[in-house]
Amino acid sequence: MHRSEDRELVDCIDCGATIAAERERAFAVTDDVYLCLDCAVRRGGVYDELHDRWVTPPKVSDLSPQANAVAR
């Protein structure tokens, strides 16, 4: 793996899966905290592949304390 690619990898805050946030369909909870596509969809998120955007964001309110702790 190229060194710059390593910096793009993050772990899903929910399941822990490693994702390339810049290249994969991940949902940004904060600038440094992400949900993988599967977890975002499981949490009610709807992704529009045609327009490459989230039309319905996933529910993340229960992640707030956890996401804030990870982001620090």
Backbone as JSON, one array per atom type, in Angstrom:
{
  "sequence": "MHRSEDRELVDCIDCGATIAAERERAFAVTDDVYLCLDCAVRRGGVYDELHDRWVTPPKVSDLSPQANAVAR",
  "N": [[0.84, -1.17, 0.0], [0.53, 2.18, -0.8], [2.04, 4.93, 0.85], [0.52, 7.38, 1.08], [-2.03, 6.42, 0.66], [-2.53, 5.03, 2.99], [-3.09, 7.02, 4.86], [-5.62, 7.77, 4.16], [-7.28, 5.84, 5.07], [-9.81, 4.88, 7.32], [-11.6, 3.81, 10.26], [-14.81, 2.37, 10.49], [-17.1, 3.83, 12.65], [-19.07, 2.35, 13.79], [-19.03, -0.53, 13.15], [-16.34, -1.05, 12.9], [-15.02, -1.7, 10.57], [-12.46, -1.27, 8.13], [-12.22, 1.45, 6.02], [-11.84, 3.26, 2.95], [-12.31, 6.35, 3.07], [-12.35, 8.5, 1.25], [-12.71, 7.3, -1.18], [-14.68, 5.36, -1.05], [-18.2, 4.74, -0.56], [-18.94, 6.22, 2.02], [-20.34, 7.53, 5.06], [-19.92, 10.65, 6.44], [-19.7, 11.33, 9.74], [-18.44, 13.16, 11.38], [-15.64, 15.32, 10.64], [-13.57, 13.5, 10.97], [-14.72, 11.08, 11.59], [-16.44, 8.26, 10.52], [-19.1, 6.34, 8.96], [-19.39, 3.14, 7.54], [-20.75, 2.12, 4.36], [-22.6, -0.04, 4.65], [-23.29, 0.06, 7.42], [-24.32, 2.66, 7.55], [-26.57, 2.45, 5.89], [-27.97, 0.48, 7.28], [-28.65, 1.98, 9.45], [-30.66, 3.52, 8.47], [-29.97, 5.25, 6.42], [-30.07, 6.49, 3.07], [-28.64, 6.09, 0.01], [-28.06, 7.71, -3.03], [-27.04, 6.44, -5.85], [-26.92, 7.28, -8.52], [-26.79, 10.1, -8.43], [-24.73, 10.34, -6.7], [-24.84, 10.88, -3.84], [-26.0, 11.27, -0.45], [-29.34, 10.88, 0.14], [-31.01, 10.54, 2.24], [-29.92, 10.95, 5.4], [-28.15, 8.74, 7.65], [-29.25, 7.64, 10.92], [-27.58, 8.97, 13.58], [-27.52, 9.88, 16.14], [-27.13, 8.44, 18.5], [-24.47, 8.0, 18.39], [-23.1, 10.25, 19.09], [-21.67, 10.85, 21.69], [-19.71, 8.86, 21.52], [-18.59, 9.35, 18.98], [-17.58, 11.93, 19.38], [-15.59, 11.39, 21.26], [-13.84, 9.81, 19.78], [-13.07, 11.58, 17.78], [-11.44, 13.41, 19.07]],
  "CA": [[0.0, 0.0, 0.0], [1.26, 3.43, -0.87], [1.98, 5.66, 2.11], [-0.57, 8.35, 1.08], [-3.27, 5.67, 0.77], [-2.69, 4.65, 4.38], [-3.67, 8.15, 5.57], [-7.01, 7.88, 3.77], [-8.05, 4.78, 5.69], [-10.44, 5.14, 8.61], [-12.43, 2.71, 10.71], [-16.21, 2.67, 10.7], [-17.36, 4.07, 14.07], [-20.07, 1.39, 14.25], [-18.61, -1.94, 13.07], [-14.89, -1.15, 12.94], [-14.46, -2.04, 9.26], [-11.56, -0.28, 7.55], [-12.76, 1.99, 4.77], [-11.14, 4.39, 2.32], [-13.4, 7.33, 3.11], [-12.34, 9.37, 0.07], [-13.04, 6.54, -2.39], [-15.84, 4.51, -0.85], [-19.43, 5.43, -0.16], [-19.01, 6.29, 3.47], [-21.06, 8.7, 5.55], [-19.1, 11.4, 7.39], [-20.39, 11.78, 10.95], [-17.66, 14.38, 11.6], [-14.52, 15.35, 9.69], [-12.68, 12.37, 11.19], [-15.48, 9.92, 12.01], [-17.24, 7.8, 9.4], [-19.84, 5.09, 8.94], [-19.29, 2.46, 6.26], [-22.02, 2.11, 3.64], [-23.51, -1.01, 5.25], [-23.79, 0.58, 8.69], [-25.14, 3.84, 7.27], [-27.85, 1.97, 5.36], [-28.64, -0.2, 8.39], [-29.15, 3.04, 10.33], [-31.71, 4.27, 7.78], [-29.46, 6.12, 5.36], [-30.38, 6.13, 1.69], [-27.63, 6.65, -0.88], [-28.46, 7.8, -4.43], [-25.84, 6.18, -6.65], [-26.96, 8.06, -9.75], [-26.34, 11.46, -8.13], [-23.57, 10.21, -5.8], [-25.06, 11.65, -2.62], [-26.93, 10.72, 0.53], [-30.62, 11.58, 0.08], [-31.49, 10.45, 3.61], [-28.77, 10.63, 6.26], [-28.41, 7.72, 8.67], [-29.45, 8.11, 12.29], [-26.29, 8.9, 14.28], [-27.63, 10.57, 17.43], [-26.56, 7.6, 19.56], [-23.01, 7.97, 18.23], [-22.51, 11.53, 19.46], [-20.6, 10.77, 22.69], [-18.65, 7.99, 21.01], [-17.93, 10.05, 17.88], [-16.79, 13.02, 19.94], [-14.41, 10.82, 21.93], [-12.92, 9.35, 18.74], [-12.59, 12.72, 17.01], [-10.47, 14.19, 19.83]],
  "C": [[0.89, 1.24, 0.0], [1.03, 4.22, 0.4], [0.81, 6.66, 2.17], [-1.92, 7.65, 1.18], [-3.57, 5.3, 2.21], [-3.37, 5.77, 5.18], [-5.16, 8.33, 5.26], [-7.88, 6.84, 4.46], [-8.54, 5.19, 7.07], [-11.24, 3.9, 8.99], [-13.85, 3.2, 10.89], [-16.46, 2.77, 12.2], [-18.3, 3.02, 14.64], [-19.53, -0.04, 14.28], [-17.1, -2.13, 13.1], [-14.23, -1.52, 11.62], [-13.56, -0.91, 8.76], [-12.11, 0.15, 6.2], [-11.85, 3.11, 4.26], [-12.2, 5.47, 2.12], [-13.47, 8.21, 1.86], [-12.8, 8.64, -1.19], [-14.3, 5.71, -2.25], [-17.05, 5.34, -0.45], [-19.57, 5.34, 1.34], [-19.77, 7.54, 3.86], [-20.2, 9.36, 6.61], [-19.97, 11.87, 8.55], [-19.76, 13.1, 11.39], [-16.54, 14.37, 10.57], [-13.63, 14.11, 9.8], [-13.4, 11.06, 11.53], [-16.46, 9.54, 10.9], [-18.02, 6.54, 9.73], [-19.6, 4.45, 7.58], [-20.68, 2.42, 5.62], [-23.02, 1.17, 4.3], [-24.12, -0.5, 6.55], [-24.69, 1.8, 8.48], [-26.52, 3.43, 6.76], [-28.64, 1.27, 6.47], [-29.26, 0.81, 9.36], [-30.16, 3.95, 9.63], [-31.25, 5.2, 6.69], [-29.81, 5.59, 3.98], [-29.4, 6.86, 0.79], [-28.13, 6.59, -2.32], [-27.21, 7.64, -5.29], [-25.79, 7.04, -7.91], [-26.41, 9.47, -9.53], [-25.19, 11.5, -7.13], [-23.71, 11.08, -4.56], [-26.02, 10.89, -1.7], [-28.22, 11.53, 0.46], [-31.3, 11.56, 1.45], [-30.3, 10.09, 4.48], [-29.12, 9.53, 7.26], [-28.6, 8.36, 10.04], [-28.14, 7.9, 13.06], [-26.34, 9.52, 15.67], [-27.04, 9.75, 18.58], [-25.04, 7.52, 19.48], [-22.34, 9.23, 18.75], [-21.43, 11.43, 20.53], [-19.41, 9.95, 22.19], [-17.88, 8.7, 19.88], [-17.09, 11.2, 18.39], [-15.53, 12.52, 20.6], [-13.38, 10.39, 20.9], [-12.3, 10.53, 18.02], [-11.52, 13.52, 17.75], [-9.08, 13.67, 19.74]]
}
